[in-house]
Amino acid sequence: MKLDGALAPEDDALVAQIASGDQEALGALYDRYRPRLRRYLWRLLGGDAAAVEDCLQETFITVWRAAATFRGEGRVAAWLFRIADRAASHARRAAASHPADP
């Protein structure tokens, strides 16, 4: 895969770089997966744009914090979508426990 004319690192390599504190690697992973994760979260959260953006942010904060725990036994994409799914579940529970005022 090419990125800006250079060979782009594989997802596993990006996660390893993130684990060592590489913010550019986090940006590259974000750029690579944001569109797919956004569509996924959009469906899960019923098109609530604010909730989707919050969950995307929460997903990548979790990636930053948990990259060192990624064991590489599965695909990075599956790991990211599990993290996003948990963020969406949390957002739905929070919305249900704090309904909007009439």
All heavy atoms as an XYZ file, in Angstrom:
791
protein
N       0.846     -1.173      0.000
C       0.000      0.000      0.000
C       0.890      1.235      0.000
O       1.861      1.310      0.713
C      -0.892     -0.033      1.246
C      -1.693      1.224      1.435
S      -2.736      1.179      2.900
C      -4.119      0.326      2.217
N       0.513      2.223     -0.825
C       1.306      3.445     -0.893
C       0.575      4.588     -0.227
O      -0.637      4.681     -0.290
C       1.610      3.794     -2.345
C       2.547      2.816     -2.979
C       3.212      3.437     -4.161
C       4.247      2.474     -4.653
N       5.494      3.058     -4.874
N       1.329      5.443      0.399
C       0.790      6.618      1.054
C       1.730      7.770      0.742
O       2.911      7.717      1.061
C       0.714      6.368      2.570
C       0.027      7.394      3.429
C      -1.464      7.447      3.100
C       0.191      7.039      4.892
N       1.235      8.797      0.043
C       2.057      9.947     -0.351
C       3.315      9.520     -1.096
O       4.407     10.037     -0.860
C       2.448     10.792      0.865
C       1.244     11.441      1.524
O       0.246     11.693      0.830
O       1.301     11.673      2.736
N       3.195      8.528     -1.980
C       4.316      8.105     -2.788
C       5.305      7.200     -2.086
O       6.225      6.687     -2.683
N       5.162      7.002     -0.795
C       6.075      6.142     -0.043
C       5.329      4.873      0.364
O       4.111      4.848      0.438
C       6.577      6.868      1.202
N       6.079      3.846      0.624
C       5.467      2.611      1.086
C       4.897      2.834      2.480
O       5.602      3.248      3.394
C       6.514      1.496      1.112
C       5.992      0.102      1.373
C       5.001     -0.308      0.292
C       7.134     -0.885      1.406
N       3.605      2.595      2.623
C       2.949      2.804      3.921
C       3.184      1.596      4.815
O       3.170      0.464      4.344
C       1.452      3.014      3.714
N       3.397      1.837      6.103
C       3.573      0.716      7.028
C       2.288     -0.102      7.129
O       1.187      0.423      6.979
C       3.878      1.380      8.364
C       3.988      2.831      8.116
C       3.492      3.121      6.751
N       2.448     -1.368      7.387
C       1.295     -2.226      7.628
C       0.663     -1.831      8.956
O       1.295     -1.212      9.808
C       1.739     -3.691      7.659
C       2.252     -4.207      6.338
C       1.194     -4.178      5.237
O       0.019     -4.478      5.514
O       1.553     -3.841      4.103
N      -0.582     -2.238      9.141
C      -1.312     -1.885     10.352
C      -0.593     -2.348     11.617
O      -0.513     -1.607     12.595
C      -2.713     -2.486     10.312
C      -3.593     -1.855      9.239
O      -3.229     -0.798      8.692
O      -4.661     -2.430      8.971
N      -0.070     -3.581     11.600
C       0.637     -4.092     12.786
C       1.828     -3.207     13.140
O       2.085     -2.937     14.313
C       1.121     -5.527     12.566
C      -0.019     -6.530     12.535
O      -1.094     -6.235     13.108
O       0.165     -7.601     11.954
N       2.544     -2.761     12.110
C       3.697     -1.895     12.347
C       3.256     -0.553     12.917
O       3.917     -0.001     13.807
C       4.491     -1.696     11.061
N       2.138     -0.029     12.417
C       1.631      1.237     12.952
C       1.273      1.102     14.430
O       1.599      1.978     15.230
C       0.405      1.705     12.161
C       0.678      2.278     10.778
C      -0.634      2.551     10.052
C       1.522      3.538     10.861
N       0.612      0.005     14.787
C       0.240     -0.190     16.199
C       1.496     -0.296     17.057
O       1.547      0.271     18.158
C      -0.692     -1.407     16.370
C      -0.931     -1.706     17.844
C      -2.022     -1.156     15.664
N       2.509     -0.976     16.574
C       3.766     -1.074     17.323
C       4.395      0.313     17.499
O       4.919      0.632     18.576
C       4.730     -2.023     16.620
N       4.330      1.122     16.461
C       4.873      2.479     16.556
C       4.055      3.327     17.524
O       4.609      4.126     18.292
C       4.911      3.131     15.167
C       5.917      2.492     14.235
C       5.747      2.955     12.798
O       4.656      3.319     12.367
N       6.843      2.937     12.044
N       2.738      3.164     17.498
C       1.873      3.883     18.437
C       2.226      3.480     19.869
O       2.313      4.328     20.761
C       0.385      3.614     18.127
C       0.004      4.223     16.767
C      -0.512      4.167     19.235
C      -1.315      3.721     16.208
N       2.453      2.191     20.084
C       2.811      1.694     21.414
C       4.093      2.337     21.930
O       4.263      2.506     23.136
C       2.946      0.175     21.397
N       4.972      2.725     21.003
C       6.218      3.375     21.425
C       6.081      4.897     21.482
O       7.072      5.599     21.679
C       7.373      2.967     20.509
O       7.188      3.513     19.214
N       4.843      5.400     21.316
C       4.608      6.830     21.479
C       4.631      7.649     20.205
O       4.709      8.876     20.259
N       4.536      7.013     19.060
C       4.608      7.704     17.775
C       3.244      8.281     17.394
O       2.353      7.558     16.949
C       5.098      6.731     16.702
C       5.358      7.392     15.355
O       4.783      8.460     15.081
O       6.138      6.805     14.573
N       3.093      9.587     17.553
C       1.830     10.247     17.247
C       1.540     10.261     15.747
O       0.375     10.232     15.341
C       1.823     11.669     17.794
C       1.826     11.718     19.302
C       1.849     13.139     19.844
O       1.861     14.113     19.106
N       1.869     13.258     21.158
N       2.575     10.316     14.923
C       2.364     10.285     13.465
C       1.775      8.945     13.037
O       0.938      8.889     12.129
C       3.663     10.570     12.728
C       4.091     12.015     12.840
C       5.359     12.321     12.065
O       5.700     11.565     11.134
O       5.993     13.331     12.392
N       2.185      7.871     13.680
C       1.622      6.556     13.374
C       0.140      6.525     13.751
O      -0.677      5.957     13.014
C       2.393      5.461     14.112
N      -0.208      7.148     14.878
C      -1.618      7.230     15.265
C      -2.397      8.010     14.207
O      -3.490      7.603     13.814
C      -1.775      7.891     16.636
C      -3.215      8.008     17.148
C      -3.820      6.631     17.414
C      -3.250      8.858     18.415
N      -1.835      9.092     13.723
C      -2.483      9.876     12.672
C      -2.666      9.076     11.395
O      -3.712      9.162     10.742
N      -1.663      8.271     11.052
C      -1.759      7.445      9.850
C      -2.846      6.387     10.008
O      -3.632      6.138      9.079
C      -0.417      6.793      9.546
N      -2.917      5.762     11.171
C      -3.957      4.755     11.422
C      -5.333      5.416     11.414
O      -6.286      4.874     10.840
C      -3.696      4.046     12.749
C      -4.477      2.761     12.970
C      -4.003      1.663     12.016
C      -4.339      2.294     14.412
N      -5.434      6.590     12.006
C      -6.689      7.344     12.007
C      -7.127      7.655     10.571
O      -8.279      7.415     10.208
C      -6.507      8.635     12.805
C      -7.716      9.537     12.806
C      -8.749      9.341     13.715
C      -7.830     10.590     11.906
C      -9.866     10.164     13.728
C      -8.939     11.418     11.904
C      -9.950     11.196     12.810
O     -11.055     12.007     12.807
N      -6.213      8.173      9.780
C      -6.537      8.511      8.388
C      -6.977      7.278      7.602
O      -7.884      7.355      6.773
C      -5.341      9.149      7.688
C      -5.023     10.538      8.208
O      -5.887     11.159      8.879
O      -3.894     11.013      7.954
N      -6.360      6.167      7.885
C      -6.651      4.931      7.173
C      -8.027      4.369      7.533
O      -8.742      3.864      6.679
C      -5.568      3.900      7.490
C      -5.659      2.633      6.680
C      -4.501      1.725      6.974
N      -3.272      2.292      6.428
C      -2.058      1.767      6.608
N      -1.913      0.675      7.336
N      -1.002      2.330      6.098
N      -8.405      4.443      8.808
C      -9.629      3.785      9.279
C     -10.795      4.710      9.580
O     -11.921      4.232      9.738
C      -9.330      2.919     10.512
C      -8.678      1.638     10.121
C      -7.293      1.499     10.150
C      -9.436      0.555      9.668
C      -6.691      0.322      9.756
C      -8.840     -0.622      9.272
C      -7.465     -0.731      9.324
O      -6.866     -1.895      8.923
N     -10.579      5.993      9.671
C     -11.656      6.915     10.034
C     -12.894      6.761      9.150
O     -14.008      6.659      9.684
C     -11.180      8.359     10.011
C     -12.301      9.322     10.410
C     -11.915     10.784     10.143
N     -12.986     11.670     10.515
C     -14.039     11.932      9.739
N     -14.153     11.372      8.562
N     -14.974     12.766     10.152
N     -12.762      6.738      7.838
C     -13.984      6.644      7.021
C     -14.815      5.385      7.314
O     -16.041      5.478      7.475
C     -13.465      6.635      5.580
C     -12.121      7.294      5.653
C     -11.567      6.893      6.989
N     -14.166      4.246      7.420
C     -14.894      3.000      7.683
C     -15.488      2.983      9.084
O     -16.625      2.560      9.275
C     -13.978      1.796      7.485
C     -13.663      1.570      6.027
C     -12.644      0.501      5.741
N     -12.536     -0.581      6.677
C     -11.495     -1.400      6.723
N     -10.494     -1.264      5.882
N     -11.453     -2.375      7.602
N     -14.716      3.420     10.060
C     -15.226      3.459     11.433
C     -16.380      4.450     11.558
O     -17.357      4.183     12.263
C     -14.112      3.822     12.417
C     -13.095      2.726     12.691
C     -11.903      3.294     13.443
C     -13.726      1.587     13.471
N     -16.277      5.578     10.867
C     -17.340      6.581     10.925
C     -18.639      6.010     10.365
O     -19.702      6.181     10.960
C     -16.939      7.840     10.171
C     -17.925      8.970     10.385
C     -17.467     10.272      9.724
N     -18.280     11.367     10.166
C     -19.546     11.559      9.812
N     -20.156     10.711      9.034
N     -20.212     12.600     10.264
N     -18.575      5.310      9.233
C     -19.783      4.697      8.655
C     -20.370      3.657      9.610
O     -21.582      3.580      9.797
C     -19.470      4.057      7.300
C     -19.321      5.065      6.173
C     -19.250      4.396      4.818
N     -18.143      3.467      4.683
C     -16.920      3.778      4.284
N     -16.626      5.035      3.978
N     -15.989      2.861      4.167
N     -19.506      2.854     10.210
C     -19.937      1.821     11.155
C     -20.635      2.455     12.360
O     -21.734      2.052     12.740
C     -18.710      1.010     11.590
C     -18.980     -0.050     12.615
C     -19.686     -1.196     12.288
C     -18.507      0.079     13.913
C     -19.930     -2.188     13.240
C     -18.729     -0.898     14.859
C     -19.446     -2.029     14.512
O     -19.680     -3.001     15.451
N     -20.006      3.466     12.938
C     -20.584      4.133     14.094
C     -21.865      4.878     13.728
O     -22.802      4.935     14.530
C     -19.561      5.087     14.721
C     -18.396      4.407     15.427
C     -17.286      5.414     15.722
C     -18.859      3.711     16.703
N     -21.924      5.414     12.526
C     -23.121      6.112     12.059
C     -24.324      5.176     12.107
O     -25.394      5.534     12.583
C     -22.888      6.633     10.642
C     -23.990      7.513     10.130
C     -25.075      7.133      9.393
C     -24.119      8.917     10.335
N     -25.865      8.216      9.118
C     -25.298      9.328      9.678
C     -23.345      9.862     11.003
C     -25.732     10.646      9.669
C     -23.771     11.180     10.976
C     -24.949     11.559     10.327
N     -24.108      3.945     11.639
C     -25.193      2.948     11.666
C     -25.544      2.569     13.107
O     -26.713      2.476     13.458
C     -24.808      1.701     10.869
C     -24.857      1.897      9.379
C     -24.721      0.588      8.613
N     -23.640     -0.265      9.051
C     -22.400     -0.243      8.579
N     -22.079      0.616      7.639
N     -21.490     -1.080      9.030
N     -24.534      2.342     13.929
C     -24.791      1.930     15.310
C     -25.502      3.003     16.124
O     -26.280      2.690     17.018
C     -23.480      1.575     16.026
C     -22.775      0.303     15.612
C     -21.484      0.146     16.412
C     -23.662     -0.913     15.800
N     -25.216      4.252     15.836
C     -25.714      5.355     16.648
C     -26.851      6.122     15.968
O     -27.173      7.245     16.369
C     -24.562      6.298     17.018
C     -23.466      5.632     17.854
C     -22.243      6.522     17.957
C     -23.999      5.268     19.236
N     -27.437      5.522     14.960
C     -28.619      6.112     14.331
C     -28.398      7.467     13.705
O     -29.305      8.293     13.677
N     -27.206      7.716     13.206
C     -26.941      8.974     12.521
C     -26.737     10.177     13.426
O     -26.801     11.311     12.962
N     -26.468      9.954     14.686
C     -26.196     11.052     15.619
C     -24.748     11.509     15.415
O     -23.809     10.901     15.932
C     -26.423     10.568     17.054
C     -26.202     11.646     18.098
O     -25.526     12.662     17.815
O     -26.691     11.462     19.221
N     -24.589     12.569     14.645
C     -23.253     13.021     14.243
C     -22.353     13.338     15.433
O     -21.165     12.999     15.430
C     -23.356     14.237     13.319
N     -22.896     13.976     16.456
C     -22.092     14.324     17.627
C     -21.617     13.062     18.347
O     -20.449     12.966     18.742
C     -22.876     15.216     18.574
N     -22.517     12.096     18.501
C     -22.149     10.842     19.167
C     -21.109     10.083     18.351
O     -20.187      9.490     18.913
C     -23.381      9.978     19.404
N     -21.254     10.113     17.038
C     -20.287      9.437     16.164
C     -18.902     10.042     16.351
O     -17.912      9.319     16.524
C     -20.728      9.508     14.687
C     -19.610      9.077     13.751
C     -21.979      8.654     14.462
N     -18.812     11.351     16.322
C     -17.508     12.009     16.477
C     -16.921     11.743     17.858
O     -15.720     11.504     17.995
C     -17.615     13.510     16.195
C     -17.919     13.834     14.746
C     -16.933     13.233     13.748
O     -15.707     13.251     13.999
O     -17.388     12.740     12.693
N     -17.765     11.766     18.887
C     -17.290     11.445     20.242
C     -16.736     10.025     20.303
O     -15.683      9.779     20.906
C     -18.404     11.601     21.272
C     -18.757     13.046     21.561
O     -17.991     13.951     21.180
O     -19.829     13.269     22.175
N     -17.439      9.090     19.678
C     -16.993      7.690     19.698
C     -15.720      7.494     18.887
O     -14.861      6.685     19.275
C     -18.101      6.767     19.202
S     -19.427      6.570     20.401
N     -15.595      8.207     17.779
C     -14.339      8.132     17.022
C     -13.178      8.614     17.876
O     -12.119      7.977     17.926
C     -14.420      8.992     15.753
C     -14.993      8.350     14.525
C     -15.175      9.388     13.419
C     -14.114      7.209     14.041
N     -13.379      9.732     18.544
C     -12.330     10.264     19.415
C     -12.007      9.267     20.523
O     -10.836      8.992     20.795
C     -12.757     11.603     19.999
C     -11.696     12.221     20.883
C     -12.110     13.587     21.395
O     -13.212     14.060     21.174
N     -11.199     14.219     22.108
N     -13.033      8.719     21.150
C     -12.823      7.748     22.225
C     -12.105      6.507     21.713
O     -11.236      5.949     22.388
C     -14.157      7.375     22.869
C     -14.017      6.518     24.092
C     -13.225      7.189     25.208
O     -13.354      8.411     25.407
O     -12.455      6.475     25.887
N     -12.447      6.084     20.510
C     -11.801      4.911     19.914
C     -10.306      5.136     19.783
O      -9.498      4.293     20.190
C     -12.426      4.599     18.533
O     -13.809      4.256     18.731
C     -11.700      3.460     17.839
N      -9.914      6.279     19.247
C      -8.486      6.506     19.017
C      -7.731      6.892     20.287
O      -6.524      6.639     20.385
C      -8.271      7.469     17.851
C      -8.493      6.761     16.543
C      -9.726      6.777     15.921
C      -7.485      5.994     15.982
C      -9.940      6.081     14.736
C      -7.691      5.285     14.818
C      -8.924      5.324     14.189
N      -8.420      7.434     21.272
C      -7.786      7.620     22.588
C      -7.483      6.248     23.182
O      -6.398      6.014     23.723
C      -8.682      8.455     23.525
C      -8.709      9.907     23.073
C      -8.216      8.343     24.973
C      -9.742     10.764     23.775
N      -8.426      5.331     23.045
C      -8.219      3.972     23.544
C      -7.085      3.286     22.791
O      -6.260      2.597     23.403
C      -9.517      3.152     23.440
O     -10.525      3.811     24.220
C      -9.330      1.733     23.937
N      -7.022      3.475     21.485
C      -5.924      2.899     20.693
C      -4.592      3.426     21.217
O      -3.650      2.652     21.411
C      -6.102      3.213     19.194
C      -4.832      2.911     18.409
C      -7.287      2.440     18.630
N      -4.519      4.725     21.454
C      -3.276      5.329     21.957
C      -2.869      4.696     23.292
O      -1.714      4.336     23.494
C      -3.465      6.836     22.106
C      -2.266      7.540     22.651
C      -2.099      8.006     23.916
C      -1.056      7.818     21.948
N      -0.862      8.574     24.050
C      -0.204      8.482     22.858
C      -0.620      7.596     20.653
C       1.067      8.914     22.497
C       0.649      8.025     20.291
C       1.471      8.673     21.207
N      -3.846      4.531     24.161
C      -3.557      4.003     25.497
C      -3.302      2.493     25.500
O      -2.548      1.995     26.340
C      -4.713      4.303     26.434
C      -4.855      5.769     26.744
C      -6.048      6.029     27.623
N      -6.153      7.448     27.937
C      -7.262      8.030     28.348
N      -8.362      7.323     28.516
N      -7.274      9.313     28.602
N      -3.939      1.763     24.598
C      -3.905      0.302     24.646
C      -3.033     -0.340     23.568
O      -2.969     -1.567     23.496
C      -5.327     -0.248     24.534
N      -2.360      0.444     22.756
C      -1.575     -0.127     21.651
C      -0.567     -1.162     22.141
O      -0.346     -2.181     21.478
C      -0.875      0.985     20.872
N       0.012     -0.943     23.293
C       1.015     -1.883     23.810
C       0.402     -3.226     24.185
O       1.118     -4.233     24.274
C       1.725     -1.287     25.019
N      -0.918     -3.263     24.361
C      -1.571     -4.521     24.727
C      -2.020     -5.320     23.503
O      -2.461     -6.457     23.657
C      -2.797     -4.282     25.637
O      -3.815     -3.599     24.893
C      -2.402     -3.494     26.878
N      -1.910     -4.726     22.318
C      -2.313     -5.447     21.106
C      -1.299     -6.560     20.861
O      -0.114     -6.317     20.686
C      -2.380     -4.505     19.897
C      -2.775     -5.197     18.627
C      -4.074     -5.635     18.443
C      -1.846     -5.410     17.620
C      -4.449     -6.279     17.281
C      -2.207     -6.057     16.451
C      -3.516     -6.488     16.276
N      -1.801     -7.804     20.846
C      -0.915     -8.957     20.751
C      -0.668     -9.420     19.316
O       0.141    -10.308     19.085
C      -1.476    -10.107     21.570
C      -1.541     -9.781     23.053
C      -2.074    -10.938     23.836
N      -3.377    -11.343     23.324
C      -4.470    -11.466     24.042
N      -4.422    -11.249     25.322
N      -5.606    -11.841     23.506
N      -1.399     -8.872     18.366
C      -1.193     -9.238     16.977
C      -1.765    -10.594     16.598
O      -1.420    -11.138     15.559
N      -2.632    -11.138     17.438
C      -3.218    -12.444     17.147
C      -4.349    -12.339     16.135
O      -4.724    -13.325     15.514
C      -3.719    -13.088     18.435
C      -2.602    -13.422     19.391
C      -3.094    -13.865     20.750
O      -4.315    -13.828     20.996
O      -2.243    -14.221     21.572
N      -4.906    -11.167     15.981
C      -5.969    -10.920     15.015
C      -5.601     -9.727     14.165
O      -4.513     -9.163     14.277
N      -6.533     -9.345     13.333
C      -6.291     -8.187     12.476
C      -6.497     -6.894     13.264
O      -7.368     -6.816     14.127
C      -7.237     -8.235     11.286
C      -6.925     -9.409     10.361
C      -7.865     -9.521      9.176
N      -7.976     -8.252      8.474
C      -9.120     -7.762      8.014
N     -10.244     -8.413      8.166
N      -9.152     -6.602      7.381
N      -5.703     -5.904     12.926
C      -5.830     -4.596     13.562
C      -7.232     -4.047     13.316
O      -7.848     -3.477     14.222
C      -4.744     -3.622     13.053
C      -5.020     -2.199     13.511
C      -3.363     -4.082     13.515
N      -7.758     -4.232     12.120
C      -9.095     -3.720     11.804
C     -10.132     -4.287     12.772
O     -10.989     -3.552     13.275
C      -9.467     -4.048     10.361
N     -10.071     -5.572     13.042
C     -11.028     -6.193     13.959
C     -10.882     -5.591     15.352
O     -11.889     -5.333     16.034
C     -10.827     -7.701     14.000
N      -9.651     -5.375     15.788
C      -9.389     -4.761     17.091
C      -9.995     -3.362     17.150
O     -10.676     -3.011     18.120
C      -7.882     -4.726     17.319
C      -7.407     -4.170     18.608
C      -7.672     -4.630     19.862
C      -6.531     -3.042     18.785
N      -7.019     -3.858     20.802
C      -6.311     -2.894     20.165
C      -5.912     -2.167     17.909
C      -5.496     -1.880     20.684
C      -5.099     -1.172     18.420
C      -4.903     -1.029     19.793
N      -9.799     -2.559     16.104
C     -10.341     -1.207     16.064
C     -11.865     -1.207     16.114
O     -12.474     -0.408     16.836
C      -9.879     -0.487     14.792
C      -8.414     -0.105     14.722
C      -8.070      0.388     13.322
C      -8.090      0.953     15.753
N     -12.475     -2.104     15.351
C     -13.935     -2.151     15.325
C     -14.506     -2.629     16.662
O     -15.576     -2.172     17.067
C     -14.446     -2.987     14.148
C     -14.454     -2.199     12.862
C     -13.316     -2.119     12.075
C     -15.591     -1.531     12.448
C     -13.311     -1.385     10.897
C     -15.603     -0.793     11.271
C     -14.458     -0.716     10.491
N     -13.806     -3.512     17.364
C     -14.249     -3.909     18.708
C     -14.189     -2.720     19.665
O     -15.094     -2.518     20.479
C     -13.405     -5.063     19.246
C     -13.833     -6.420     18.741
C     -13.208     -7.566     19.509
N     -11.759     -7.493     19.628
C     -10.890     -7.954     18.739
N     -11.314     -8.534     17.636
N      -9.589     -7.853     18.944
N     -13.125     -1.941     19.566
C     -12.995     -0.756     20.416
C     -14.119      0.236     20.093
O     -14.765      0.776     21.001
C     -11.611     -0.092     20.246
C     -10.507     -1.012     20.781
C     -11.570      1.268     20.937
C      -9.102     -0.568     20.411
N     -14.378      0.459     18.818
C     -15.438      1.380     18.401
C     -16.803      0.876     18.863
O     -17.653      1.669     19.295
C     -15.418      1.568     16.885
N     -17.013     -0.435     18.773
C     -18.276     -1.018     19.205
C     -18.497     -0.781     20.694
O     -19.601     -0.420     21.121
C     -18.301     -2.513     18.883
C     -19.657     -3.122     19.156
O     -20.617     -2.749     18.456
O     -19.747     -3.961     20.067
N     -17.451     -0.946     21.493
C     -17.565     -0.688     22.934
C     -17.856      0.786     23.202
O     -18.661      1.109     24.092
C     -16.288     -1.111     23.656
C     -16.258     -2.594     23.915
C     -15.082     -2.985     24.794
N     -14.403     -4.075     24.115
C     -13.149     -4.068     23.695
N     -12.372     -3.047     23.929
N     -12.650     -5.104     23.077
N     -17.214      1.672     22.448
C     -17.467      3.107     22.625
C     -18.922      3.431     22.293
O     -19.573      4.207     23.003
C     -16.514      3.926     21.760
N     -19.445      2.829     21.223
C     -20.841      3.066     20.831
C     -21.798      2.508     21.883
O     -22.804      3.143     22.211
C     -21.118      2.452     19.465
N     -21.499      1.331     22.403
C     -22.343      0.741     23.453
C     -22.385      1.647     24.675
O     -23.448      1.873     25.264
C     -21.821     -0.638     23.854
O     -21.982     -1.539     22.807
N     -21.228      2.164     25.046
C     -21.155      3.080     26.187
C     -21.976      4.337     25.898
O     -22.730      4.811     26.769
C     -19.701      3.440     26.481
C     -19.539      4.308     27.679
N     -19.754      5.661     27.652
C     -19.192      4.025     28.958
C     -19.549      6.171     28.846
N     -19.208      5.203     29.657
N     -21.873      4.877     24.698
C     -22.620      6.089     24.335
C     -24.123      5.832     24.371
O     -24.889      6.685     24.852
C     -22.193      6.569     22.949
N     -24.554      4.668     23.885
C     -25.984      4.343     23.911
C     -26.495      4.202     25.347
O     -27.580      4.681     25.679
C     -26.270      3.081     23.104
C     -26.177      3.282     21.611
C     -26.725      2.092     20.837
N     -26.124      0.826     21.212
C     -25.111      0.249     20.580
N     -24.557      0.832     19.535
N     -24.648     -0.916     20.988
N     -25.707      3.538     26.199
C     -26.104      3.403     27.613
C     -26.187      4.769     28.287
O     -27.116      5.043     29.052
C     -25.131      2.500     28.364
C     -25.356      1.029     28.124
C     -24.574      0.163     29.094
N     -23.158      0.478     29.174
C     -22.216     -0.009     28.371
N     -22.542     -0.844     27.410
N     -20.965      0.327     28.527
N     -25.212      5.619     28.019
C     -25.215      6.958     28.622
C     -26.421      7.759     28.148
O     -27.069      8.455     28.952
C     -23.920      7.681     28.280
N     -26.747      7.664     26.877
C     -27.909      8.391     26.337
C     -29.203      7.869     26.945
O     -30.120      8.637     27.244
C     -27.937      8.273     24.821
N     -29.290      6.558     27.150
C     -30.498      5.969     27.724
C     -30.671      6.360     29.196
O     -31.790      6.514     29.669
C     -30.458      4.440     27.592
N     -29.560      6.510     29.896
C     -29.673      6.846     31.316
C     -29.837      8.345     31.550
O     -30.185      8.769     32.645
C     -28.455      6.335     32.087
O     -27.291      7.016     31.682
N     -29.607      9.154     30.523
C     -29.765     10.603     30.611
C     -30.579     11.107     29.416
O     -30.044     11.786     28.542
C     -28.402     11.308     30.620
C     -27.565     10.955     31.778
N     -26.615      9.972     31.745
C     -27.549     11.431     33.053
C     -26.032      9.854     32.912
N     -26.583     10.721     33.729
N     -31.863     10.769     29.377
C     -32.666     11.206     28.221
C     -32.737     12.727     28.154
O     -32.648     13.409     29.173
C     -34.038     10.595     28.474
C     -34.044     10.179     29.899
C     -32.632     10.038     30.352
N     -32.884     13.215     26.933
C     -32.971     14.663     26.722
C     -34.207     15.213     27.429
O     -35.243     14.572     27.503
C     -33.029     14.974     25.228
N     -34.080     16.436     27.919
C     -35.228     17.077     28.574
C     -36.264     17.412     27.521
O     -35.935     17.865     26.428
C     -34.776     18.368     29.291
C     -33.909     18.060     30.491
O     -34.134     17.012     31.139
O     -33.011     18.872     30.781
N     -37.553     17.260     27.855
C     -38.633     17.569     26.884
C     -38.770     19.032     26.608
O     -38.345     19.886     27.218
C     -39.891     17.012     27.535
C     -39.568     16.721     28.956
C     -38.077     16.725     29.085
